Amino acid sequence: MKKDIISLVLIAVSITACSSNEIKPTVKAKPVVKKIVKKATPKVVVKKPTIKQQPFVVRNKPKKRVVRNYMAQGSASRYRLIHNGMKTASGEIYDLYGMTAAHASLPFLSKVRVKNLRNGRSVVVTITDRLYDNSKLIKLSYWAARKLDLIKHPSRRVLVKTF
Amino acid sequence: MSKINKYIFLGLLVFSINANADKFVSIGDFADQMVVKHGFEKSQIISWISQAKRKQNIIRLMTPPRRTPGKKRRGRPWYKYQGKFITRNHIDNGVRYWRRNRHILKRAEKKYGVPAEIIIAIIGVETRYGRNKGGFRIIDALKTLSFDYLRRADFFRQELEHFFLLAREEGSNPLRLKGSYAGAFGIGQFMPSSYRNYAVDFNGDGRRDIWNNHADAIGSVANYFKEYGWQKGEPVMKATQVRSSNAAETLLGLKFEPRYTLAQLKRMGARYNGNESDDTKVMFVDLRTRMGTAYWIGFKNYYVITRYNHSKHYAMAVYQLSQEIARIYEERYN
C-alpha cells in the first residue's frame, strides 16, 4: 500500500517534471519514468497524454495598459493612404478612420490625449504601432490628424499627454 | 434645330422610362385584389385611395438624376456623403440619446445581440434621433408611387397592400399616418411590410408605436437586425490593402454580397492582414476618401446594415457614426 502511494507520487513528480521542460527531458529522468510506469496500474498510465503538447492558442487581446505621467511636445506625422489595411506592430489593422497612433515607446493599447497647440483641438488616440522616426514625436491616423486640423498644416506642434 | 433635338431627347426619355418601368395596375384592380386576398370592402379601399393626393414633388424626389449616355457616372464620392452624417451634431446628439435611453438600449442589446451604438447610429442617420420623421401622409406617398409613377410601382403597390393591413391590425386611420416621401415612417423609418414583419412592442404596453415611443423604435430596429442575421460580437468591416490597381478592378467587379470567402478574395489580389479564418464569407468595399480610394473588407454584419438601406455609403456612414458615438460615450461615462 505504502509502496503504491510512493510510486504514485513519484509518477506525479516525474510527469510534472516532464511537462515543465517537455522539449528535452533530461537523460537521467527517462529510465525512472519507464520503470515506475511498468509497475503502476493502467489507470495511471491513461493520464499520460497530459504531457502532450498543447495546441498553440493566440491570446485574444493584449491587456489594456495605463501609463501615467507622460507628457511631451513635438511634431506629428501621419499615415498615408496606402497604409490603410496594413498590419501594425501591435497586430491590429490600421484603418484610416480609426483613432490610433504610432509612438516610439508608449505601450500598445494605452490611450493618450494629443493636442494641437496652435488651435487647442485635442483627441484621444490609442497607441497601436511603433514609430522609428526620431524627428517626430507621434504618427497619427488620418482621421485623428484630420480632427486636429493637421492635414492642411502638418507641421504644427502637438502635446502628447497621458491622463 | 434645337427644338427638334429637344423633342427627340424628350421622346428618348419617355421611351427609356417606359422601358424599365413596371406594369400599370388600375386602382379598381388593386381594390379588387384587396377584396379577394384580404376581405376588405371595395368601396372603403377606393374611398381611401381617392382621398389620397398625387404629389408631384414626391415624383421629383424619387426620380434618379439623368445620365448622359455613353459617359460612365462615378456618382457622389463617399467623403461628401460622410460630411452629411459624421458631424459634431450627429455624434453629440447620439451620445445624449444613448445616455437618455441607456436602460432600453442595454435591454435591446441583451435580447437581440445588436450593439447599442449601431441602433443609435441607424436612428440618427434615418431621422436625426426622431426629430425628422417626415411630413408626408404615407397614403399620399404610396398612392403616388404605385399608380402615378411606374419605376418601382410593383414594390410600392405591395407596400400599399401592407399599409392597409397594418392600419386594420393596429386600428388606426390610414389617412392620418405620416412618414417620408417614400412611405417609410416612424423613428426608425420602417416600410409598412417591415413594420408588419419586424416591429416589436418593447415597452410592454401592447402597442407597437414606432412613431412616438423610443423604446418600441429601438426594439424594432434591433429585431430587424437580428432577423436579418446580425452576428453578435463579429466585426462589421476592416481595412484591407490590395496588391495592385488591376487587382482592385477585378475585386470591384464582384457582387455586392458577402458570398466570397476570404481565401477567394486573397487569390484575386486583396492583401488582407486580419486573423479571420480563410473561409469567412466577406465582400469587397471601396470608398473614395479625400485622399483617394481606399478599400475595406465587409463582413456579414456590414451586409446586414445594407439590408436597412441598400447602399455601401449608407452602411459605412452608420458604422462610422456608431464608432464615433461609442468612442465619445466611453470617454464621457466610463
HADDOCK unambig.tbl for C-alpha pairs under 7 A between the chains (distance, minus, plus):
assign (segid A and resid 81 and name CA) (segid B and resid 291 and name CA) 6.57 0.50 0.50
assign (segid A and resid 84 and name CA) (segid B and resid 239 and name CA) 5.89 0.50 0.50
assign (segid A and resid 84 and name CA) (segid B and resid 240 and name CA) 6.32 0.50 0.50
assign (segid A and resid 84 and name CA) (segid B and resid 241 and name CA) 6.37 0.50 0.50
assign (segid A and resid 84 and name CA) (segid B and resid 294 and name CA) 6.91 0.50 0.50
assign (segid A and resid 85 and name CA) (segid B and resid 239 and name CA) 4.24 0.50 0.50
assign (segid A and resid 85 and name CA) (segid B and resid 240 and name CA) 3.75 0.50 0.50
assign (segid A and resid 85 and name CA) (segid B and resid 241 and name CA) 4.97 0.50 0.50
assign (segid A and resid 85 and name CA) (segid B and resid 272 and name CA) 6.82 0.50 0.50
assign (segid A and resid 85 and name CA) (segid B and resid 273 and name CA) 6.89 0.50 0.50
assign (segid A and resid 86 and name CA) (segid B and resid 240 and name CA) 6.97 0.50 0.50
assign (segid A and resid 86 and name CA) (segid B and resid 241 and name CA) 6.72 0.50 0.50
assign (segid A and resid 86 and name CA) (segid B and resid 273 and name CA) 6.65 0.50 0.50
assign (segid A and resid 87 and name CA) (segid B and resid 273 and name CA) 5.85 0.50 0.50
assign (segid A and resid 93 and name CA) (segid B and resid 239 and name CA) 6.91 0.50 0.50
assign (segid A and resid 93 and name CA) (segid B and resid 273 and name CA) 6.79 0.50 0.50
assign (segid A and resid 93 and name CA) (segid B and resid 274 and name CA) 6.65 0.50 0.50
assign (segid A and resid 94 and name CA) (segid B and resid 239 and name CA) 6.96 0.50 0.50
assign (segid A and resid 95 and name CA) (segid B and resid 239 and name CA) 5.39 0.50 0.50
